[in-house]
């Protein structure tokens, strides 16, 4: 009887602390209340329904990060362009060179603030000229606007193995009202270089011409060497063909041969003659 009383007391002693532990665990729960206002949704910008002047007003004073964040499209090219005067610019393009595009130019140094933008080929050429860069010009895009005004010339660069298409154009733009002669040099469908004025272009032509002349001289010299080698081989073959046949006695021979013919020195003796089993004069019939 006493054993059962003691066991009951021990059981009560175990159960009470466990219940207390569960109560304490419930009391230890930490509740964190979140406060504050929800961030405003990002204001996206559609660039395809806006012209270059409209985009300029919209992004003037903004930086490259701002433009990339707010434009509702993914850029197709993001690069650094070096101007002909050595200055560098950050360049971002949406779309493709031969179709619909929007192109942006920023300062290369942080915070890369907005410089200019282009929405068509006229804008691109104007920005290229003003900032001495090449934002990329596709020949088909160029010809859609300037084909009737431009004069086509071909320029062969034999050293490079290429023929450039050069479009001579009396060019004006929004920043340059007075027409000046420009030469747009395309390598395939891609604008390679733009030369302003006859002097700049013909200096380039002179460089190509000198390279072509140097290549021609090298090719002529190589051809002359090949011809000289060919003539030498032909002469050697002719001399061998006309060389008189010299005979020397190796072994045997008639008495006269042994008396007058020179003898071969250190020559390998000829094998002994084997008498034929067929009598002389017997006709040979081939099967």
HUBEL-V88045 format. One record per pair of residues at least 4 apart in sequence whose C-alpha atoms are under 7 Angstrom apart, sorted by the first residue. I is the first residue (numbers start at 0). J is the second residue. If there is no record, write none. Layout:
BEGIN
I_J + I_J
END
This chain:
BEGIN
0_4 + 1_5 + 2_6 + 3_7 + 4_8 + 5_9 + 6_10 + 7_11 + 8_12 + 9_13 + 10_14 + 11_15 + 13_17 + 14_18 + 15_19 + 16_20 + 17_21 + 18_22 + 19_23 + 20_24 + 21_25 + 22_26 + 23_27 + 24_28 + 42_69 + 43_69 + 43_70 + 43_71 + 44_69 + 44_70 + 44_71 + 45_70 + 45_71 + 46_70 + 49_53 + 49_54 + 50_54 + 50_118 + 51_55 + 51_116 + 51_117 + 51_118 + 52_56 + 53_57 + 54_58 + 55_59 + 55_115 + 55_116 + 58_113 + 59_113 + 60_112 + 60_113 + 61_65 + 61_112 + 61_113 + 62_66 + 62_110 + 62_111 + 62_112 + 62_113 + 63_67 + 63_105 + 63_111 + 63_112 + 63_113 + 64_68 + 65_69 + 66_70 + 74_91 + 74_92 + 74_93 + 75_92 + 75_93 + 75_94 + 76_91 + 76_92 + 77_90 + 77_91 + 77_92 + 78_89 + 78_90 + 78_91 + 79_87 + 79_88 + 79_89 + 79_90 + 80_87 + 80_88 + 80_89 + 80_90 + 80_132 + 81_85 + 81_86 + 81_87 + 81_88 + 81_132 + 82_86 + 82_87 + 82_130 + 82_131 + 82_132 + 83_131 + 83_132 + 87_107 + 88_104 + 88_105 + 88_106 + 88_107 + 89_104 + 89_105 + 89_106 + 89_107 + 90_103 + 90_104 + 90_105 + 91_102 + 91_103 + 91_104 + 92_101 + 92_102 + 92_103 + 93_100 + 93_101 + 93_102 + 94_99 + 94_100 + 94_101 + 95_99 + 95_100 + 96_100 + 96_135 + 96_136 + 96_137 + 97_137 + 97_139 + 97_140 + 100_118 + 101_117 + 101_118 + 102_116 + 102_117 + 102_118 + 103_115 + 103_116 + 103_117 + 104_113 + 104_114 + 104_115 + 104_116 + 105_111 + 105_112 + 105_113 + 105_114 + 106_111 + 106_112 + 106_113 + 106_114 + 107_111 + 117_122 + 117_123 + 118_122 + 119_123 + 120_124 + 120_140 + 120_141 + 121_125 + 122_126 + 123_127 + 123_134 + 124_128 + 125_129 + 125_172 + 126_130 + 127_131 + 127_132 + 127_133 + 127_134 + 128_132 + 135_190 + 136_141 + 136_189 + 136_190 + 137_141 + 137_188 + 137_189 + 137_190 + 138_142 + 138_188 + 138_189 + 138_190 + 139_143 + 141_145 + 142_146 + 145_149 + 148_168 + 149_166 + 149_167 + 149_168 + 150_166 + 150_167 + 150_168 + 151_164 + 151_165 + 151_166 + 151_167 + 152_164 + 152_165 + 152_166 + 153_162 + 153_163 + 153_164 + 153_165 + 154_162 + 154_163 + 154_164 + 155_161 + 155_162 + 155_163 + 156_160 + 156_161 + 156_162 + 156_207 + 156_211 + 157_161 + 157_211 + 158_210 + 158_211 + 158_214 + 163_184 + 163_185 + 163_186 + 164_184 + 164_185 + 164_186 + 165_182 + 165_183 + 165_184 + 165_185 + 166_182 + 166_183 + 166_184 + 167_181 + 167_182 + 167_183 + 168_180 + 168_181 + 168_182 + 169_178 + 169_179 + 169_180 + 169_181 + 170_178 + 170_179 + 170_180 + 170_181 + 171_175 + 171_176 + 171_177 + 171_178 + 171_179 + 172_176 + 179_196 + 180_195 + 180_196 + 181_193 + 181_194 + 181_195 + 181_196 + 182_193 + 182_194 + 182_195 + 182_200 + 183_190 + 183_192 + 183_193 + 183_194 + 184_190 + 184_191 + 184_192 + 184_193 + 185_189 + 185_190 + 185_191 + 186_190 + 186_191 + 194_199 + 194_200 + 195_199 + 196_200 + 197_201 + 198_202 + 199_203 + 200_204 + 201_205 + 202_206 + 203_207 + 204_208 + 205_209 + 206_210 + 207_211 + 208_212 + 209_213 + 210_214 + 211_215 + 212_216 + 213_217 + 214_218 + 215_219 + 216_220 + 217_221 + 218_222 + 219_223 + 220_224 + 221_225 + 222_226 + 223_227 + 224_228 + 225_229 + 226_230 + 227_231 + 228_232 + 229_233 + 230_234 + 231_235 + 232_236 + 233_237 + 234_238 + 235_239 + 236_240 + 237_241 + 238_242 + 247_260 + 247_261 + 247_262 + 247_263 + 248_260 + 248_261 + 248_262 + 248_263 + 249_262 + 249_263 + 249_266 + 249_268 + 250_268 + 250_269 + 252_256 + 252_257 + 253_257 + 254_258 + 255_259 + 256_260 + 277_281
END
